[in-house]
Every structure is written in structure tokens, then in C-alpha cells.
């Protein structure tokens, strides 16, 4: 039944990578619950699945599986296929450590080096990297830009679609709130106006389509390695953008809008580690201030 639900309600609207997660979840369910009817599954069975799957998968992967099964279960309850939501109160668990979030964004000196190093580089991937640094946009959003999305009068970039690399076509943005107009620094726009944009895509390779995420990652890694900097991925530039703004006291509500998050709570959860560091600083400043009364 999960497969039927996926094919009817989910598959037509998903990009290839998201489809892969549903197929993975279906495989997990078949492995742990072979020949088990939906009505026979209990909360304990679901929790045991999560606990076991979490033994050798990182928390984000466990959460994907849990959330997809939970969404299906809610559908099954709504349609009266089952009478009890066995996915309620299930706790995600993982014994495999995720990568340290501190490794996912550049420090200020590393960021400044990267910008200077790429300033006069005319590679398409370098232009994409600079755009990501200053906009905080995802790879798919940067790759999906066209020359008309650059407004050199108002110094903005319009993010209204995304590039689906696996299927080689445009797609809608990740969420409705991902459609946004991002204000950009004049210095960046003055540089971007000199770039040679492609006829269909702003960032177009010799093959007529945007460079791959892997290609952009390789270019990024080359320059970071030259500067003896921490190696991050293209997506790490998005984290760098947000972290830099938050560290410089830009309101989290604005940062959330700039990133295209659908809810400020998403921003809070993603950057909780950074905000906790700032909280310690603010606590010390507050105590010092109050001590002077």
C-alpha cells in the first residue's frame, strides 16, 4: 500500500533525488516487515525499526525514513485503512555520528580568501560559487538562474525556479517560500554584469547546460585547498552565508527569508549550534552589563 500511495500522491511531483528516498524507505519497510499487514504494525515495531536502522545510519537518514512512513500512516488513518496512528511518539535514534556542523561553513578569514581568489577567475563554476556566497542560494537555485533573473538596476537576483540535474530540466523551487528576490551587494553586481551568460542558463557549460554540483564542488575544493582552508561543499556556501550574517547580528527572521525557508523555526534548528555560541557571548555581555548597576 505504501508503494501505491507513493506512486499516486508523491512520485508525480518529486525530483529524482527525493524519489530515491521513497524507494529507500519502501525497501526498509519490506526488509523489517516482510509479509506483515499494515493493521498488524504497532508503535513498538516501528520504534524497533527506527532503533535498528539508526545503528548504522546518520540521524538525517533515519529522520527521512521515519517522516516518510509517518506521512503514509497519517494517510492510512484518514482513509480508514487503519484506526490507530502507530507513528505517534516515535523517537528518532542514531548511533552513527553526523558530520560536525562546524565543518560545514567557512570562517571569516577563509571566506575573505575565497572571494579574493575567485575575483578574476572566469570559469563558470567560479561565477556560481561567488553567486552562492553572496546570495545564500542552493546549488539547484543558482544553476536554475537565467540572465533575466539578474536585475542590474535594482541589484537583485530573482530565484523563481531550480535546475533538476538528474532529469536535466527546470523545476519549481523547493518550497513556495523559496521563490524570492534576493538583494545583492553593488560590488557583486558590478562584477556579474561583466560575465558572459548563456543563452538559456546564466551559468552554462560547453555542453549547453549548467555545470554539475560535482563540478562546482571540485572547483571549490581546488581553491580552498590552495588557501589551506577547510574543505566544504557547494551547499556549505549556503551555511557560510547564513552563519556570516547571524554572526554579525543580522536578524534571524531576515536571514530565514533570504534563505527561502518556509518557517523561521527551520532556520533556528539548522543554525542552533551557531546561535548557542552567540547566546554564551550575549550571556557574558548581559552579566557584565548588569554587574555595573
Secondary structure, DSSP 8 states (H G I E B T S, - for coil): -HHHHIIIIIGGG--HHHHHHHHHHHHHHHHHSTT--GGG--HHHHHHHHHHHTTSSBHHHHHHHHHHHHHHHHHHHHTTS-SS-TTTT-----SB----GGGGS--HHHHHHHHHHHTT---HHHHHHHHHHHH---HHHHHT--GGGEETTTTEEEE--EEETTTTEEE--SSGGG-EEEE--HHHHHHHTTS---SSSSS--TTSS---HHHHHHHHHHHHHHTT-----HHHHHHHHHHHHHHTT--HHHHHHHHT-SSHHHHHHHTHHHHHHHHHHHHHHHHHHHHT-
